[in-house]
Amino acid sequence: MRIRLIAVILLAFAFSGAPALAAEKQKKLPKPGWNMFSKDQDIQMGREYAQQVEKQFKVVDNRDLTEYINRIGQRLVKQGGLEQYQYPFFFKVVHEDSINAFALPGGPMFVHTGLIKAADNEGQIAGVLAHELSHVVLRHGTNQASKAQIAQLGAVLGGAMLGGGSLTGQLAQLGIGLGANSVLHKFSRGAESDADLLGAYTMAKAGYNPIEMARFFEKLQAEAGKSNKLVEFFTSTHPNPGNRVQAIEGQLPYMPRSDYNAAEGNLKSMQAAVTKLGPAPKPKQVAQGQGQGQGQGQGSQPPSNTPKPANVPVSSNLKVYQSSALSISYPDNWQASANQNSLTIAPAEGLLQGAIGYGVIVASAQSPNGRVNLQQDTQKLLQTIAQENAGAQLVQQPQSINISGSAAMVSQLKSTSPYANTAEIDTIITIDRGANLVYLICIAPEPDYSRFEPLYQQMVRSIRFK
């Protein structure tokens, strides 16, 4: 199954960015959303990707510049309230003319010399850093990756699909890299609004004027309108949520008040130091899976000539997988790979690079509305799967059933199998667990589905919730 789910039911609460009203109330600070990656995996990924970045860009060997950016960053972390998230943040300056700074999952941040030159004051640099730090602590990069690659990631993060090696090497085989098209950097407008809001509060606590962040972003947006290529990457990966200045102004009465006179150095002297560096070198091209992975990010497809296994074994002996949330029986010659919010149960023969040909995926998602609407959420899930899989067709409308005492629905899709010249049947079962939607995807090529259907039904009937 080659699913790239971006299920509406999984979306974290996003601020609309609508114009601030006089009676606007204090907005609740955003929190990290649903994520298949663990916090430790965020940190591991960030460390591995940071090594790749340093192979591609020239890290500036200038003590004054490096210490200046580090003082701003650490001030935001320690005085701005981000220290509580306990990420190993570090900050480096890279010799690159484009106006940008980017933070990797888990904490590493790289600031372009072009950003230092373009800033009107230190508060604007702090604003970009606070915004990027907010993406880290809200885990927006891996949240995006989780929604885009939910089926494949369940096995990759559980360690069953791609075997050993680095985490980033495994993710590269799913098309998840560092390039401009990567889901790790393609933030939604909701994520941008969240990062603006948390970043603004962080700035205020650290002694910077929060308005400077919005002013600088609007300056970049204006430059983008003039086709300025120096801002192209930032504006393409950070969509403008609209009315940034008004949105932040509406929250100023609720932020910590100060003179907003924080200063960690003399910006003019730092800009002069950047000028002395001369023209930035052209970034180096690094091999796929080891560098930024340009052109990746929307999911790599498994080979179209992959043959279907001659025989996928199914043992009549079952064993039980148990977690703190549920238990389920499955053949004892299949593999069960669990992650934070998903479980993949499949035979070794059914696991391919970037796809699942045979097996069952079990996942859970918290409803952003606090309560699952089974019929609506099932329809949204089916629509999303169909949109993200070319040629997918609904062959069985949702029907009401009961699973372990909980209201549920069963539906069926027909789509393209990762095996050559073969269609696939995907039976999708959604279960109302109050604030959480539990769903199963039972997968097999169409010619074999009748052989696996009794097993899948038996597995579904065995589910017990705790």
N, C-alpha and C positions, 0 to 999 in steps of 0.2 A: 504494500500500500504506500503510495507516495502522497501523503497528506501534508499540507501546509495550513493547519488550522489557525485562523485568526478569529476565534469565536467571540461574538459580541458579549456572551455571558461572562467572559474572563476579563473584560476590560476593567481596569482599576478606575476609581472615581477620578474624573478629569474636570478641571475648572474650565469654564467656557471661554474665558477671556472677554466677556461682554463688557461694554462700557460701565465704569463704576457709577453707581448711583449715590446720591447724597446720603441715603439711609442704609447704605451697604453695611452689612455686619462683618465682624471678623471671620475670615475664612479659616476653617480647620486645616492645619498643616497636613500635607499629603504624607502617606506612608507607602512603603514598598508594596507592590501588587503581587499577584500570583506568579510563581516562578518555579521551573523545574530544576534549576541549578541550586546547589547549596551555596551558602556564603563562602565556604572554603573553596568551592569550585570557581566562584567569582575571583577570589584572590589568586588562585593558581592560574587561571586564564590570563589575568592581568599581568602577572609576572612573565608568563611565556610570551605574550604579545609585546610586552615592553622590550624584550630582547630583540624581537623582530623590528620594532620601530627604530631601535638604535643602530640596526644594520642598514636601515634605509635612509635615515636622516642623520645629519651631522649634529651631534650634541655639542653645544657651545662650551668651549673651555675658557670661561671667563668667570673668575671667582665672584666679582662684584655683581654681575648679572644674575648668576645662579643663586647667590645668597639673597639678593633682593626679591626674586620671585618666591623663593622658599619662605622668606619672612612673611610675605603677604599670604601665601597659602597656609602656613602654620597658624597665623593669626586667625584666619577664617575657621580653621579646624578647632583650635583650642578656645578662642574667645567667642566664636560664632555658634558653638554648641554641637559641632559635628563630631567631636571627639568621642561622644557616647556610642557612636556606631562601630568604633574599634576596627577601622580599616587601616592598613599600613600605608598611608598616603605618602607619596614623595613627588617632587616637582623638578622637572628639568627643562632647560631652554634648548630649542633646536633652531639651527640656522635655516630659516625658511621664510621667504618674503610674504607668503599669503597670510592674511589676517585670520588667525585661528588659534585655538587651544583645544585640546581634546583629552579627556580622561578615559582610561580603560577600566573595565570592571575590576573591582577590588582595590582601586586607589591610585595607580600610577597616572601622572598627568604630565603632558608635554605642551609647553608654551612656545608658539612661534615668535621669532624675532619681529615678524611683521605686525603682530598684535601690539608689542611694546612700542613700536614706532607710531602706530596709528592712534594710540590712546591719547585723549586730551588731559587726563589726570589719572592718578593712581586708583581712584575709586572705580574707574571704568575697567582697569585690569582686574581689580578685585571682583567686580561684577561678573566678568566672564568666568573667572576661577570659581566663584561661588555657585554660578549656574552649573558648571561642569561637575563640581563636587556634589551638587544635589542630584545630578544624574547617577552618580556612583552610589550614594547612600539610598536612593530610591530604586536602585537596581534596574534602571530603565533598559540598558543594553541587553541583559540576559532575560528580562521580561519579554522584550520584543522577540528574541530568539526562541524563547519557550513557546510563544503563540504561533510563530511561523513554522516550527519544526516539531510539533508536539509528538507525533507518532514515532519519528526516527530517534528523537532525543531520549525517549524512555529507555531504549536499549543502549544507546551510546553512553549515557551518564551512568547506567547501571553496569557498564563494562562488558556487556555480552555481545555486542554487535561487531565492533571493530578491533577488539583485542587490545593489546598493550600500546605503549607509546604515549606521547604527550597529549594532553586534552585538546590543545589547539590543532594538533595534527589530525585527531579524530574528527573535530568539528569541520576542518577544511574539506573532508570528504563529503560533508553535507552542504558544502557551499557557504559555510559561515566563516568569514574571515574579517579583515580589518579595512577593506576597501570602502570607497564612497558609497557603493551599492549594498554594503553589508547591513543586515538587520540590526547589528550591534550599534550602528550609527544612524539608522533611519528612524528618528524620533517622531512621534505623532505630535499634533498640536496640543493634545491633552498633556502629554509628557512635558512639552515645552512650558506650558502654563504652570505645571507642578514645579518644575525646576526654577522657573522665575519666582514663584511664591516662596519656596523654601530658601532659595538663594537670596532673596531680598531680606527675609528675616535674619538669615545668617550674616549678611552684610551689616545690618543695623546693630546686631549684638556685638559685632567686631569693631564698630565705630566708623563704618563707611556709609555714605549716603546711598540708600537703595535705588534712588532714581537714576543714578549714574549707569546702572546696569541696563535699564530700559533705554536710556538715551543712546548708549553705545550700540545696542542692537538695532535701534531705529536708524542710526547712522550707517550701519552696515547694510541695512535693507535699502536705504536710499542709494548707496553705492552699487548694489546689485542691479537696481533699476537703470543704472548707467552702463551696465555690462562690464563692470569692473571685475576682472578675473581673479583678483586677489581675495575677493570675498566669496567666490563661487562655491567652494567646498562647504564653508560654514553655512551659507544660506540654503544650500541644497539638502543638508542633513538636519538643519534646525528650522523647520517651517515656522513662520511668524504666526503666533496665535492671535495677533491683533490687539490693538489698544494697550500695549504693554505699559506705557507711562501711566495711563488712567487706572489700569488695574492695580499697579503698585501704589499710586497715590491714594487709592481707596483704602489701602491697608496701612498707610502710614500712622494713623491715629492709634493703631493697636501694636505698633512695633516699639522696641526699646528706644527711648529718646536720648539723644546726645548731641554734641556739637558736630558730630560726623567729621572729625578732623584727623582721623587716623592717617599716619604717614610712616612708611617703613624705609623711605629713602628719597632721593631727589630724582624724579622721573626724567628731567631734562638731561641729567648726566648719564642716566641709563640709556636714553635714546641716542646720545652721542656715542656711547660705547657700541651700540648696535651699528651705527653708521660706520664706525671704524672697521667693522668686520668685513665690509665690502659686499659684493653680490653673493647671494646664497648659492651654494652648489646645487646641481640638479639631483633630486632624490634618486637613490639607487633602486634598480629593479631587483626584487627578491623573488625567489622561486615560489610557486603556488604551495600553500600549506606551511610556508616558512616566512612569508612576508605579508604584505597587506592583502594579497588575494584580490587584486583588481578584477572587476567583472563578476565577483562572486556575490553571494548574499541573498539570492532569491531561491536557493535550494538547488543542489546539483541533482541531476536525474540519474538513476541507475542505468547500466548499459542496456540498450534496447534489444540486444541479442542474447540476453541471459536465458539459458534454457531452463525449462521447468524440471524440477527434480523428478526422476523416474518413480520414486516412492518416498513418501514422507511417513516415517514410522509413528504409530500411535499405540502406546502401551495401554493395555486394559487395566493395569494397576495404577491407581491414583494416589497422589499424596496431597497434602494440604499446605497452602501458603497462608500464613497468618501475619497480620499486622495489628497495630493498635486500633485500626478502624474497621477491618473486615477480614474474613477468611474466604478462600475459594479453593476448590479441588482442581487438579490438573494431572495429565499423564506424567508418570514418574521418569519418563525418558525425554521430557521437554525441560526447557530452562525458564526460570522465573527471575527477572531482573527488575528490582524496585528502585525508585527514586523518590524524591520528596512528595510528589503528587501523582505519580504514575507507576504502573506495573506492566511490564511486557512479559507475556507467557508464550513461548514459541519453541518449535523444534529447531535444532541447529541448522537444518536444511532450509528452514523458512526465513532465515535472517540473511539479508544481503547488505551490501554497502549502500546506506542511504535509503533502505526500503525494507518492508516486511511483506513476504509473500504468503506465509501461513502463520496464523497465531491470533492471540487475543491481547488487546490493549485495554487496561483498566485505568481510568483517570478520575480525578475529583477536582472540582473547581468551586470556589466560593462565589455565591451570587453577590454582585455589587449592590443589589437592592435589599439585601438582608434576608430575602425569602425567594426560593425558586418558584417560578411559574412554569410548570412542567411542559405544558403544550407550547407556549411561546418560546421557551429556551430550546426545546427540541427542534422546532422549526428553524430557529436561528442557526443552530448547530448544523443541521442538514443543508441549509442554504450556503453556509460558509464552506462546507466540504465540497459541495457541488461547484461553487465559484472557483475554488482553488485547485480543482482537478478537472482538466479539460475532458469533455465527453461524459462526465458523471451524470447518471440518470437515476431518479427515484423510481424504484420498481415496486416498492411496497410502502403505502402510506402509513404514518404512525398509528399503531393500534395500542389500546390500553391493556396493560397486564399488571401483575403484582409480583414483586420480587422480595422475598423475605419480609413480608408484611409492609412493604413500601410501594406506593403508587409508582408505576413505571410505564414506559412506552417502547415498542419495538418497531423499527423501520428497516428498510433495506435499500441499498444503493448498488448500482452496477457501474463499474469504472474500469480504467485500463490497468491491467496487472503489470508489475515490474518484469514479469516473464514475457518472452518474445511472443508476439501475435496471440495474446491471450487476454480475455476479459476477466474481471474479478468481481466477486460478490462480497459486499461489506454489510454485515448485519450490525445495526447500531441500536443499543439499548440504553435508554436514559432513565435514571432513577432519582426520584425526589427524596432528598435526605434533609429537608428543611432549609437550612441556610446553604447547603451544598448540593450540587448536581454531580452525581456519580454516573459515569457512562462507560460502556464497553463497546469496543469495535472488534467484531469477529471476522477474520479475513481468510479467504482462500480463493484460488483461481476457480472460475465458473465450472469447468469440467469436473473438478474435484469437490465442489462444495457439498454435494449431497452426501459424500462420504464423511465429511467433517461436521455437518450440521448436527447429528445426534450428540457428538462429543461437546460441541459448543453449547447445546441446550442443557446438557448435563452439568457443565461448568457453571452456567448461569443459575441453574436451580440450586447449586451447592453454596451459593453466596450467603454468608451470614454477617450481619452488621453488629458491631459492638458498641 
